[in-house]
Every structure is written in C-alpha cells, then in structure tokens.
Amino acid sequence: MNNPHSLFPDLAVREEHFSPRGDSTQLVEGNSPTLAELTECLFFSPVDGRIWLNDQRMLLLHSSSFGALRREIIERQGLEQTRGLFTRTGYLSGARDARLIRERWPDADAAAIFSAGTRLHTLEGMTKVEPLHFKFDADSGFYEGEFLWHHSCEADEHIAAYGIGQDPVCWTELGYAIGYVSGLFGRLVIFRETECRGMGHETCRVVGKTAEQWGNVEQDLSYLTASAPHAPLRPRQAPAPAPEDDGELPGGPKPIGASAAFNAATLALQRVAPTPATVLFSGESGVGKELFARQLHQHSPRHLAPFVALNCAAIPDNLIEAELFGVERGAYTGATHSRPGRFERAHGGTLFLDEIASLSLPGQGKLLRALQEREIERVGGGQPIKVDVRVVAATNVDLRKAVAAGDFREDLFYRLNVFPITLPPLRERRDDIPLLINAFLRRFCQDYARKPAGLTMRALKAMLRYDFPGNVRELQNLVERGLIASEDGQAIDLVHLFRNEPIPQELYSLDDNGSLAASDQSPAGTQPRPALLETLTRLEQDFSIEGLESRLIEEALQHSAGNLAAAARLLGLSRAQFAYRLKKYQQASACDAVITPHAPAALRVLPKSDG
Ligand SMILES: [Zn+2]
C-alpha cells in the first residue's frame, strides 16, 4: 500500500492511473465521480448507530459542539497550538477522502478526481466550495488552484466566539484541502486563505500551490507537525505501516482490526504474551481464536520453539489421550510403533487446545495432571516425561456454565482461566469490516492471481450491515466466494457475495433532495414491494398479469352486461382488441386450465356476443 515516493505514509498515489497534467477547464459534466455517485457513498445505518462514507465511519456532530470544543481547546492551548491541532485533523480527513476517491474511482480522469474533493468537502458540511480554477502537472510538480469557500462552518463558529479578527480561521478546512490535494498529487500542496470571513471578508478565498512554488512554507508546515511545532516536516520519512497493512509475521497472517473491542483484546494479548501464564481465549466460533493464540506465541519468549495446535472436538474420546500424550509401541492393538503426543512436540513452545470444553471428563483429569506435574506419560508407557509447555486454551462455550452443569472440571477451569481474553464477535466490531475485506481481498487476489475491481457500493453496504454469525471466518469465505464468482476487472457485487444469507437491517442513503431515504440497494426480497403491486398481491395471493387481465375482462363484461363494445371502452380498448383478448382467455380456459388457473374459471360462463 505504501508508496516510498510519497511524502506521507498514507498518501500513496496510484501513479499507474494518474494522468500527469490537467486543469479545471477539462472538467466534463457527468464524468465520474459525479455528485450523485459521491452522495451514494454516504449512508446511514441508524439501527446500528453508524454513518459511513464509503468504508469510513463518520460522525454527525453539531456545528455548535464543534465550536465549543474548538473554543475550549483555544482557551487551554492557545491559538497557535489549536490551529495546528485542527489543521492536522482536517488534513487527516482530506487524506482519507483522497484515498477513498483513488480506490473507488481508480480510472477516473484526474481533473474529475481533484474536483471530487471540493464536492466531498461540501457534502461533509464544512463549507460550500466553489472552484475558480486549478491546474496541475505531476511531471514537473506544478499545482496551482484557487477556490472560494462559502458559509464556512468553522468561520461561523469562530466569529460566534471571538468576532472578526486579524487572521484566517478556517483551519480544519485548510487542513482538509492540503490533505486531499497532497494525497492525490503525491507532493505537498499548501493552501492558504488569502481572504477569510473570520477577517471580515464576504467569503473565504483559498489559494493552493506546492511547497516549492510558495517558497517559504515554514509556518504552514509547523501546523502540520504534531510533535515539534516549529520544526518542518522531514520529507520522505520512513512510512509507518498503515493499520490495514497486514505485514505477515513468520507465524502466518495476523489478526486485523482497529476497533476499540479488537484493540482491547490485542492489548491484553500483548500484556500476557511475555509471561509464562496460561491463557484462555473465549469467543464465538470464527472470531479467530487460533490466530490470536499464534500471535500470543509469536510475541512470547517461546516464539522460536513449536506452536502445536489441537482441536479437542475433532478427536474421538478414545484417541484424545494418545493424541495429547503419545503412545508406546504395543499400548493397544494397532499401536505398531511409538510416537510422541502433542505435549512432547510442543516442548519449549506453546500447545493450543481449541474447543477445550469438548474434552471428556477423564481427558480433563489427565490434562490437569499434566499441567500440575509438568510431566506426562505416554499411553502404555510407564516412564514420566518432563515437558515444558505453555498451554493456551480456547472455548466457544461458557466454561463456568459447563462447570455448573458438571460437564467441566472446576479445578481444570481455574487452572486454565489464569488470564482470560474474550474475543468480540465481528458484529461488535463492525468498524473492522472494511479493513478485513481489504486484507482478505488482497490475500485472495494474490492466491488466485486475480484482479477484480473491488466491491460495488451496494455490496459494501450489505457487508457493513450483515451480522456475520460465522464471524471473521464467514467474512473471509464471502470475500473468497465473491472473488471466485466475479470476473477480472468486474466489481464484486451482491450476487457474487450473498447466496442465502439474510441481510436484515434497513440502510439509509441520501436521496436526490439530500434527505435520508431507505437504500434501494437491498438484495431482492428484502425491499417492500411497490404500492400497486403490493395492493394487487394483497387482493390475490398468486397474483399474475394474466390473472389480472382475465379478471378485468370478466368484470368489464359483467358491468356492461355482456356488451363487448361497452366492456372494451371500460378498459380503454377497441372492440377488436377486447375481442382478441377475450378469445385468448376463452381458448386458454378450454385447452389448458393449468396455465391460467384464475382466469378461465371466471370466463367459463361466457356471455353471448353482442355481435
Ligand atoms: Zn475562512
């Protein structure tokens, strides 16, 4: 993801698609991304308490709360510090939006992509951006643009708190422009307000140029740098890994997430990993317990020794003891040679026991003894063998309940439950869904040597609202399925992802008037039917067009007492048209009552022709 040539770690530019030069005169009305397409990216999931801009979670904040926060920070930190803080906040938003546009419209023309930032900035409610002109040439590193900002939200709040002053005040919005344009251009483009409503001007006027073109940008840069207020940014600093970069550890893929619930589990893991303590992971099936256990092993002093996993539910009761502790030759019929068990194979390392609750009571007793004595005996062998193993267990059932029910030994429970870590189900960390989709898509694209065009908007929406009863594993399967079912260069759509999974919640997008409206992107079957169809289907359960037509013909005939011309008029038909339809249903009723089960029954008693 990271481009070593970009100035900022999260500003990797897709150079392969980026046309190097262009200007505002090249803007073509209707070129993607259009305002309608951008608006489609913003959707609300009120039942679930989330607002999304494509795959980014958004916040609807009262402008006045933003103003109050801004004012309080100014009072605590002073103007300059606060200006830096808000410039950086805006910068992050702009850079995020640049990434959204690049990833969603990788092939859009450059002028349209630059102007999409002004539309997004407007859509997000900060200010109404009016581009006056802009021009860029990536090859020579030239950028120049001038914009008007109407009714800037930040200027409103600043004026409300402090009145008209000497300096420009639209800090967040400037940061946004810097983040967005730099994020697309791959070079630092600095924006300055040459006029600002906060200084008494009618509108804010903003000019953007590259740092080189401006010349002296020390002060502008100071607002972009968090740690040292007056030190300029170091160009080409080593990029830090972005959170979605799943740089693979020697132990394989690592858990992916950035949500609070995920972070809590990760922090707990990092805390306990260096210790020798026994760890008990609990969580629903598919949340990634083994992945976490491997991660624990990787972060422990035992990481060079083996990680051995055993799913207790996969081994029959009568074999589990041999699996855990090994077998001496001749221990039972079929034991033709000696072999070590998982404990011995994990010596010096970590033994991961998944679905520990499915271990039989005798098996539990033997496991407890091994944990207490730190030695095992092979089945059929008399010699105790010393083992140095860290046991990590996992369960998808509540072990306390299993203890209460007499299914699990209480002493073993306490032996295992030294450091419990609960892994949240995916539906409780929905914010991680975009990260996971991205990571799995990249992994499978590599595995399958495929190049899909990403996910369609409605597919992404469906993924974001789906409950994932099978958790991360299910999401992984859906992504893999979607990739297999779609063609190269084709975006993965609903039809590629979901087969019979229920997608329950309503989702809301903005309609043409900017009001919230139920998303029309639901898969077939989950949307309410249109009004007329709804009415008709309520009238007749097995509604069909033919059935409707035959009933209309029948009723018209009845109403006109069998007069064809009068009946035809009632239905807006000519007499010939009516007669043709009538004949069709008469024949259908005579030949094949199965085809139109309603109509012929009604038409069986045929009126006399008035001919
Ligand atoms: Zn301003």
Residues whose N, C-alpha, C, O or C-beta is under 5 A from the ligand:
A	BS01	ZN	S152 A155 V169 C170 E195 C196 R197 G198 C204
